[in-house]
Amino acid sequence: MSSSMWLAFLAAAVVIAVSPGPGAVLSMATGLRHGYPVALRAIAGLQTALVIQLAVVGLGLGAVLAASSVAFTLLKLAGAAYLIWLGVKKWRSPAVANGDAAEVAAGAPGSPYIQGLFVNLSNPKAIVFMVALVPQFIDPAAPQLLQFAIIALTMSTVDTLVMSGYALLAGRCRGWLSNPRALRAQNRVFGGMFVAAGSLLAASSR
C-alpha cells in the first residue's frame, strides 16, 4: 500500500469513526456512567469486533454475507434485537451510582467489553460496507496479509481515538449528573438511543 493510498484510507477511516452509531452511544453511556477506564473496556470490545470483521472480509466470507439476503437479514435482526435488549436493560438500570457494578467486572456476560464486542459483531451492514470499501485500497500485486494488517491497525487506532474522545467528553459530565434524578434521565436517554439504533437497523436495507 502506497503512502498516498494509506492517507486516502486514513481519511475514510476518520469519516467512518466520527459518524454516530451504536459504538459511539455505548462509549458515551459507559463513560458517563462509569468513567473512562471502564469505557476503555467497551472500546476494546468494539476494536476486537472490528478486527474480526476485517478478517471475515479478508477471508472472503463478507462477500458471502453481502450476497446472501437470508444470512444478511438473520444477522441484521439478531443485531437489532441485541441493541434493543441493551436499550431496555439500560432504561431499567437502577438510578444509583455504580448500581450495575457487578456487570462491570471483566468477563461478566454484560461487561462493557462483551457489550462492545457484540454491538459491532451484530451489525451486518458494517461487514457489507467493508466489503465495498476495503478492496478499493488493496493492491492485488502486493502482499495481501500485510495490507490487511495495515488497514486493521489504522481503522482500530482511529476508532479507538474517536471513541475515547466520546467517552472522555461524556465522563467530564459525571460530576454534574450524579444525583438519582439525573442518573434516571441518563438511563432513559441512552436506553432510548439503543432502542432507536436497533429499530433503525431492523428497518434498514442493504
C-alpha positions as CSV (number, residue, x, y, z in Angstrom):
1,M,0.0,0.0,0.0
2,S,1.5,3.3,-1.1
3,S,1.6,6.3,1.2
4,S,-1.0,8.2,-0.8
5,M,-3.3,5.2,-0.7
6,W,-2.8,4.9,3.0
7,L,-3.6,8.6,3.5
8,A,-6.8,8.2,1.5
9,F,-7.8,5.2,3.6
10,L,-6.9,7.2,6.8
11,A,-9.3,9.9,5.7
12,A,-12.0,7.4,5.1
13,A,-11.4,5.7,8.5
14,V,-11.8,9.1,10.2
15,V,-15.1,9.8,8.5
16,I,-16.4,6.3,9.4
17,A,-15.3,6.6,13.0
18,V,-16.8,10.0,13.7
19,S,-20.1,9.0,12.2
20,P,-22.6,8.5,15.1
21,G,-23.5,4.9,15.7
22,P,-24.2,2.3,18.4
23,G,-20.4,2.2,19.2
24,A,-20.4,5.9,20.0
25,V,-23.6,5.6,22.1
26,L,-22.0,2.7,24.1
27,S,-18.8,4.7,24.6
28,M,-20.6,7.8,25.8
29,A,-23.0,5.8,28.0
30,T,-20.3,3.9,29.7
31,G,-18.0,6.9,30.1
32,L,-20.8,8.9,31.6
33,R,-21.9,6.1,34.0
34,H,-18.5,4.6,35.0
35,G,-15.8,6.9,33.7
36,Y,-13.1,6.5,31.0
37,P,-11.2,3.5,32.5
38,V,-14.3,1.3,32.3
39,A,-15.4,2.8,28.9
40,L,-12.0,1.8,27.6
41,R,-13.0,-1.8,28.1
42,A,-16.1,-1.3,25.9
43,I,-13.9,0.4,23.3
44,A,-11.5,-2.6,23.4
45,G,-14.5,-4.8,22.7
46,L,-15.5,-2.6,19.7
47,Q,-12.0,-2.9,18.3
48,T,-11.8,-6.7,18.8
49,A,-15.1,-6.9,16.8
50,L,-13.7,-4.6,14.1
51,V,-10.6,-6.7,13.6
52,I,-12.8,-9.9,13.4
53,Q,-15.0,-8.2,10.8
54,L,-11.9,-7.3,8.7
55,A,-10.7,-10.8,9.0
56,V,-14.1,-12.0,7.7
57,V,-13.8,-9.7,4.8
58,G,-10.2,-10.8,4.1
59,L,-11.2,-14.4,4.1
60,G,-14.0,-13.7,1.6
61,L,-16.8,-14.5,3.9
62,G,-18.0,-11.0,3.9
63,A,-18.8,-11.3,0.2
64,V,-21.0,-14.3,1.0
65,L,-22.9,-12.3,3.6
66,A,-23.3,-9.5,1.1
67,A,-24.6,-11.8,-1.5
68,S,-27.0,-13.8,0.8
69,S,-30.1,-11.9,1.6
70,V,-31.2,-14.6,4.1
71,A,-27.9,-14.5,6.1
72,F,-27.9,-10.7,6.0
73,T,-31.4,-10.5,7.3
74,L,-30.9,-13.0,10.1
75,L,-27.7,-11.3,11.3
76,K,-29.4,-7.9,11.0
77,L,-32.4,-9.0,13.1
78,A,-30.2,-10.6,15.7
79,G,-28.1,-7.4,15.9
80,A,-31.3,-5.2,16.1
81,A,-32.6,-7.5,18.9
82,Y,-29.4,-7.2,20.8
83,L,-29.3,-3.3,20.6
84,I,-33.0,-3.2,21.7
85,W,-32.2,-5.5,24.6
86,L,-29.3,-3.3,25.6
87,G,-31.7,-0.3,25.5
88,V,-34.3,-1.9,27.6
89,K,-31.7,-3.0,30.1
90,K,-30.2,0.5,30.2
91,W,-33.7,2.0,30.6
92,R,-34.4,-0.2,33.6
93,S,-30.9,0.2,35.3
94,P,-31.1,1.4,38.9
95,A,-30.7,5.2,39.3
96,V,-27.8,4.9,41.7
97,A,-24.1,5.4,41.1
98,N,-22.4,2.1,40.2
99,G,-25.7,0.3,40.6
100,D,-24.7,-2.2,38.0
101,A,-21.1,-2.7,39.3
102,A,-21.3,-6.5,39.1
103,E,-21.6,-6.4,35.4
104,V,-18.6,-4.1,35.0
105,A,-16.4,-6.9,36.1
106,A,-14.3,-8.1,33.2
107,G,-15.6,-11.3,31.7
108,A,-19.2,-10.9,33.0
109,P,-21.9,-11.5,30.4
110,G,-23.0,-7.9,30.5
111,S,-19.5,-6.4,30.9
112,P,-18.5,-3.4,28.8
113,Y,-16.0,-5.4,26.8
114,I,-18.7,-8.1,25.9
115,Q,-21.2,-5.3,25.1
116,G,-18.7,-3.6,22.8
117,L,-17.8,-6.9,21.1
118,F,-21.4,-7.8,20.3
119,V,-22.5,-4.2,19.4
120,N,-20.1,-4.3,16.5
121,L,-20.2,-8.0,15.6
122,S,-24.0,-8.0,15.3
123,N,-24.0,-5.3,12.7
124,P,-24.0,-6.9,9.2
125,K,-24.1,-3.5,7.5
126,A,-20.6,-2.9,8.8
127,I,-19.3,-6.0,7.1
128,V,-21.1,-5.3,3.9
129,F,-19.7,-1.7,4.0
130,M,-16.2,-3.1,4.5
131,V,-16.7,-5.5,1.6
132,A,-17.4,-2.5,-0.6
133,L,-14.7,-0.2,0.9
134,V,-11.6,-2.2,1.8
135,P,-10.8,-3.8,-1.7
136,Q,-10.5,-0.3,-3.2
137,F,-7.4,0.2,-1.0
138,I,-5.8,-3.2,-1.6
139,D,-3.1,-3.6,-4.2
140,P,-3.6,-7.1,-5.7
141,A,0.1,-7.2,-6.7
142,A,1.4,-6.6,-3.2
143,P,1.2,-9.0,-0.2
144,Q,-2.4,-9.2,1.0
145,L,-1.8,-10.1,4.6
146,L,0.4,-7.0,5.3
147,Q,-2.1,-4.7,3.6
148,F,-5.0,-6.1,5.7
149,A,-2.8,-5.7,8.8
150,I,-2.2,-2.1,8.0
151,I,-5.9,-1.4,7.3
152,A,-6.9,-3.1,10.6
153,L,-4.3,-1.2,12.6
154,T,-5.3,2.1,11.0
155,M,-9.1,1.6,11.5
156,S,-8.7,0.3,15.1
157,T,-6.3,3.2,16.1
158,V,-8.6,5.9,14.6
159,D,-11.7,4.3,16.0
160,T,-10.1,4.0,19.5
161,L,-9.1,7.6,19.5
162,V,-12.6,8.8,18.4
163,M,-14.5,6.5,20.8
164,S,-12.1,7.7,23.6
165,G,-13.0,11.2,22.7
166,Y,-16.7,10.5,23.1
167,A,-16.1,8.6,26.4
168,L,-13.9,11.3,27.9
169,L,-16.3,14.1,26.9
170,A,-19.2,12.2,28.5
171,G,-17.1,11.3,31.5
172,R,-16.4,15.0,32.2
173,C,-20.2,15.4,32.9
174,R,-20.3,12.7,35.6
175,G,-19.9,15.1,38.5
176,W,-22.9,17.2,37.2
177,L,-25.1,14.2,36.6
178,S,-24.6,12.1,39.7
179,N,-27.9,12.5,41.6
180,P,-30.7,9.9,41.2
181,R,-32.9,12.1,39.0
182,A,-30.0,12.8,36.6
183,L,-29.0,9.1,36.6
184,R,-32.5,8.1,35.8
185,A,-32.6,10.6,32.9
186,Q,-29.2,9.2,31.6
187,N,-30.7,5.7,31.6
188,R,-33.8,6.9,29.7
189,V,-31.8,8.8,27.1
190,F,-29.2,6.2,26.4
191,G,-31.7,3.4,26.6
192,G,-33.9,5.2,24.1
193,M,-30.9,5.7,21.8
194,F,-30.0,2.0,21.8
195,V,-33.6,1.1,21.1
196,A,-33.7,3.6,18.3
197,A,-30.5,2.3,16.8
198,G,-31.9,-1.3,17.0
199,S,-35.1,-0.2,15.4
200,L,-33.3,1.6,12.6
201,L,-31.1,-1.4,12.0
202,A,-34.1,-3.8,11.8
203,A,-35.9,-1.5,9.3
204,S,-32.8,-0.8,7.2
205,S,-31.9,-2.5,3.9
206,R,-28.5,-3.1,2.4
